[in-house]
Amino acid sequence: MKSAGQLQIMKNWERWYPFIAMLSIDVAFAISNILLKEVIGGQGMNHFVFITYRQLVSTIFMAPVALFVERNSRPKLTMLIMFYIFFSAIVGASLTQYLFLVGIEYTSATFSCAFLNIVPVITFLMALPFKLETVDVKNGGGRAKVIGTLVCLGGAILLTLYKGMPLIRFSEPTISQQAFVERAVRLRSSSNWRERWIVGSLALFAGTLLWSTWFLLQSKIVKRYPCQYSSTAIMALFSSLQSAILSFSIYRDLSVWVLKGKLEVITVLYTGMIGSGLCYVGMSWCVKKKGPVFTAAFSPFVQMIAAMFEVPVLHEQLHLGSLIGSLVVVVGLYILLWGKNKESRICEIQKITEARKEQVPPVPVPGDRA
């Protein structure tokens, strides 16, 4: 038997599990983005082929894990749940990745990060009409959530639009840097550059809405089908089929499906098993525990953690704007999470108070008959 003190310590640690899980997921996503930048930006791997292979690897990896881990707890898979997961594959993997790749191709990687970083704000605003998130400006927790969301938005915009002076200089650019510079020059020299930029911006905005929708949709799926491994495996299967159909409809040349070199194989395997596999399982679990806004609030950290790896490994330049914007995002995220934690504690106290009131027997009034 564990003592009351040990149980309290375990309960306190359990509150930090979602935070630890999301930070680990962001690190994994940051590594995936670095590998993707080297493979697609440096070696020119086809975007759609990469998405198809990534989701297929995720399916093969997650299916046996789901069958083993959730073999005794898996509820009945109804047609409604299948529809939810199929739609989740569209908005959370296939179409979202396609739109973001189109946006990056037609605009720039830096500009696209602005849309990715406002995912927490869009998710927060979309969750309000669906009653998945509430704001009570009368208490400190509700005001902190609003202030934290606005600070996160300001930091994300600053992180993307303000470059500032370089803090670290490297003499020779990497292969991926040269590829992105050459692509930007080609785009700006084209006659329809303005039209391409508008199309890319619209694609990024649509991708942001779909990615935010995925977080809200997960809050519905985890209630009806609380098996993160199984739902992730099924979603990856649907996404691989959707991406394959999209790929074959655009590219008829079969040579694009041939992987070239060890780096492409490693990238496909890592992003499939970790990025589209375990990371999606972790995000689904965090949505179940803390809600969609909490999970989406960690999105800007992917870019920040990626920069921590890119500076020493890929010799990327670190600019003052990136440093200041990252600090502002951290402050905003802390305020937002502090507000959510305060509101959750108030709700717990209210539930305990109501439960105690129900347990207390009514006081007999003098003169009442038995």
Backbone hydrogen bonds, N-H to C=O, Kabsch-Sander energy under -0.5 kcal/mol:
donor,donor_aa,acceptor,acceptor_aa,energy
7,L,3,S,-2.1
8,Q,4,A,-2.0
9,I,5,G,-2.1
10,M,6,Q,-2.4
11,K,7,L,-2.2
12,N,8,Q,-2.2
13,W,9,I,-2.3
14,E,10,M,-2.1
15,R,11,K,-1.0
16,W,12,N,-0.5
16,W,13,W,-1.3
17,Y,13,W,-0.6
17,Y,14,E,-0.8
20,I,16,W,-2.5
21,A,17,Y,-2.9
22,M,18,P,-2.5
23,L,19,F,-2.2
24,S,20,I,-2.2
25,I,21,A,-2.3
26,D,22,M,-2.3
27,V,23,L,-2.0
28,A,24,S,-2.2
29,F,25,I,-2.7
30,A,26,D,-2.4
31,I,27,V,-2.1
32,S,28,A,-2.0
33,N,29,F,-2.5
34,I,30,A,-2.0
35,L,31,I,-2.4
36,L,32,S,-2.7
37,K,33,N,-2.3
38,E,34,I,-1.9
39,V,35,L,-2.5
40,I,36,L,-2.7
41,G,36,L,-0.7
41,G,37,K,-1.0
42,G,37,K,-0.8
42,G,38,E,-0.7
43,Q,38,E,-0.9
43,Q,39,V,-0.7
44,G,40,I,-0.6
45,M,39,V,-1.5
50,F,46,N,-2.0
51,I,47,H,-2.1
52,T,48,F,-2.1
53,Y,49,V,-2.5
54,R,50,F,-2.7
55,Q,51,I,-2.4
56,L,52,T,-2.0
57,V,53,Y,-2.6
58,S,54,R,-1.9
59,T,55,Q,-2.0
60,I,56,L,-2.3
61,F,57,V,-2.2
62,M,58,S,-2.8
63,A,59,T,-2.2
65,V,61,F,-0.7
66,A,62,M,-2.8
67,L,63,A,-2.3
68,F,64,P,-1.9
69,V,65,V,-2.8
70,E,66,A,-1.9
71,R,68,F,-0.7
74,R,70,E,-0.9
78,T,76,K,-1.0
82,M,78,T,-2.1
83,F,79,M,-2.2
84,Y,80,L,-2.2
85,I,81,I,-2.6
86,F,82,M,-2.7
87,F,83,F,-2.6
88,S,84,Y,-2.2
89,A,85,I,-2.2
90,I,86,F,-1.4
91,V,87,F,-2.4
92,G,88,S,-2.3
93,A,89,A,-1.2
94,S,89,A,-2.3
95,L,90,I,-1.4
96,T,90,I,-1.1
97,Q,93,A,-2.1
98,Y,94,S,-2.0
99,L,95,L,-2.6
100,F,96,T,-2.3
101,L,97,Q,-2.2
102,V,98,Y,-2.3
103,G,99,L,-2.6
104,I,100,F,-2.6
105,E,101,L,-2.3
106,Y,102,V,-2.3
107,T,103,G,-1.9
112,S,108,S,-1.7
113,C,109,A,-1.0
114,A,110,T,-0.6
114,A,111,F,-0.9
115,F,111,F,-0.6
115,F,112,S,-0.6
116,L,112,S,-1.6
117,N,113,C,-2.4
118,I,114,A,-0.7
118,I,115,F,-0.5
119,V,116,L,-1.2
122,I,118,I,-2.4
123,T,119,V,-2.9
124,F,120,P,-2.3
125,L,121,V,-2.4
126,M,122,I,-2.6
127,A,123,T,-1.9
128,L,124,F,-0.9
130,F,126,M,-0.6
131,K,128,L,-1.6
132,L,127,A,-1.9
133,E,127,A,-1.1
137,V,135,V,-0.6
139,N,136,D,-1.5
142,G,136,D,-0.6
143,R,139,N,-1.8
144,A,140,G,-2.3
145,K,141,G,-1.8
146,V,142,G,-1.7
147,I,143,R,-2.7
148,G,144,A,-3.1
149,T,145,K,-2.0
150,L,146,V,-2.1
151,V,147,I,-2.5
152,C,148,G,-2.4
153,L,149,T,-2.1
154,G,150,L,-2.5
155,G,151,V,-2.7
156,A,152,C,-2.5
157,I,153,L,-2.3
158,L,154,G,-2.5
159,L,155,G,-2.7
160,T,156,A,-1.2
161,L,157,I,-3.1
162,Y,158,L,-1.5
163,K,161,L,-0.6
167,L,318,L,-4.3
168,I,318,L,-1.0
178,Q,174,T,-2.2
179,A,175,I,-2.2
180,F,176,S,-2.2
181,V,177,Q,-2.4
182,E,178,Q,-2.6
183,R,179,A,-2.2
184,A,180,F,-2.2
185,V,181,V,-2.3
186,R,182,E,-2.1
187,L,183,R,-2.3
188,R,184,A,-2.4
189,S,185,V,-1.7
190,S,186,R,-0.7
190,S,187,L,-0.7
193,W,190,S,-1.0
196,R,192,N,-2.1
197,W,193,W,-2.3
198,I,194,R,-2.0
199,V,195,E,-2.4
200,G,196,R,-2.6
201,S,197,W,-2.3
202,L,198,I,-2.4
203,A,199,V,-2.2
204,L,200,G,-2.3
205,F,201,S,-2.4
206,A,202,L,-2.4
207,G,203,A,-2.4
208,T,204,L,-2.2
209,L,205,F,-2.0
210,L,206,A,-2.2
211,W,207,G,-2.5
212,S,208,T,-2.2
213,T,209,L,-2.1
214,W,210,L,-1.8
215,F,211,W,-1.1
216,L,212,S,-1.5
217,L,213,T,-2.8
218,Q,214,W,-2.2
219,S,215,F,-1.1
220,K,216,L,-0.8
220,K,217,L,-0.7
221,I,217,L,-2.1
222,V,218,Q,-2.7
224,R,220,K,-1.5
225,Y,221,I,-3.4
227,C,225,Y,-2.4
231,S,227,C,-2.6
232,T,228,Q,-2.0
233,A,229,Y,-2.1
234,I,230,S,-2.5
235,M,231,S,-2.4
236,A,232,T,-2.4
237,L,233,A,-1.9
238,F,234,I,-2.5
239,S,235,M,-2.6
240,S,236,A,-2.5
241,L,237,L,-2.0
242,Q,238,F,-2.6
243,S,239,S,-2.9
244,A,240,S,-2.2
245,I,241,L,-2.3
246,L,242,Q,-2.1
247,S,243,S,-2.6
248,F,244,A,-2.7
249,S,245,I,-1.7
250,I,246,L,-0.9
250,I,247,S,-0.7
251,Y,247,S,-3.2
252,R,250,I,-0.5
254,L,252,R,-0.6
256,V,253,D,-1.0
257,W,254,L,-1.4
258,V,255,S,-1.4
259,L,257,W,-0.6
261,G,259,L,-0.6
264,E,260,K,-0.5
265,V,261,G,-1.2
266,I,262,K,-3.0
267,T,263,L,-2.5
268,V,264,E,-2.3
269,L,265,V,-2.4
270,Y,266,I,-2.8
271,T,267,T,-2.6
272,G,268,V,-1.7
273,M,269,L,-2.5
274,I,270,Y,-2.8
275,G,270,Y,-1.2
276,S,271,T,-2.7
278,L,273,M,-2.0
279,C,274,I,-2.8
281,V,277,G,-1.7
282,G,278,L,-2.6
283,M,279,C,-2.4
284,S,280,Y,-2.2
285,W,281,V,-2.1
286,C,282,G,-2.3
287,V,283,M,-2.4
288,K,284,S,-1.9
289,K,285,W,-2.0
290,K,286,C,-3.4
291,G,286,C,-0.8
291,G,287,V,-1.2
295,T,291,G,-1.4
296,A,292,P,-2.5
297,A,293,V,-1.7
298,F,295,T,-1.1
299,S,296,A,-1.9
301,F,298,F,-1.1
302,V,299,S,-1.6
303,Q,299,S,-0.5
304,M,300,P,-1.4
305,I,301,F,-3.0
306,A,302,V,-2.2
307,A,303,Q,-1.8
308,M,304,M,-1.3
309,F,305,I,-1.3
310,E,306,A,-2.7
311,V,307,A,-2.0
313,V,309,F,-1.9
314,L,310,E,-0.9
315,H,310,E,-0.5
316,E,310,E,-1.9
319,H,317,Q,-0.6
320,L,165,M,-2.3
321,G,163,K,-2.4
322,S,163,K,-0.6
323,L,319,H,-1.6
324,I,320,L,-2.6
325,G,321,G,-2.7
326,S,322,S,-2.0
327,L,323,L,-1.9
328,V,324,I,-2.2
329,V,325,G,-2.2
330,V,326,S,-2.2
331,V,327,L,-2.2
332,G,328,V,-2.6
333,L,329,V,-2.8
334,Y,330,V,-2.3
335,I,331,V,-2.3
336,L,332,G,-2.5
337,L,333,L,-2.7
338,W,334,Y,-2.3
339,G,335,I,-2.2
340,K,336,L,-2.2
341,N,337,L,-2.4
342,K,338,W,-2.3
343,E,339,G,-2.3
344,S,340,K,-2.3
345,R,341,N,-1.9
346,I,342,K,-2.0
347,C,343,E,-2.2
348,E,344,S,-2.1
349,I,345,R,-2.4
350,Q,346,I,-2.2
351,K,347,C,-2.3
352,I,348,E,-2.3
353,T,349,I,-2.4
354,E,350,Q,-2.4
355,A,351,K,-2.2
356,R,352,I,-2.2
357,K,353,T,-2.0
358,E,354,E,-1.7
359,Q,355,A,-1.3
360,V,356,R,-1.6
368,D,365,V,-2.1
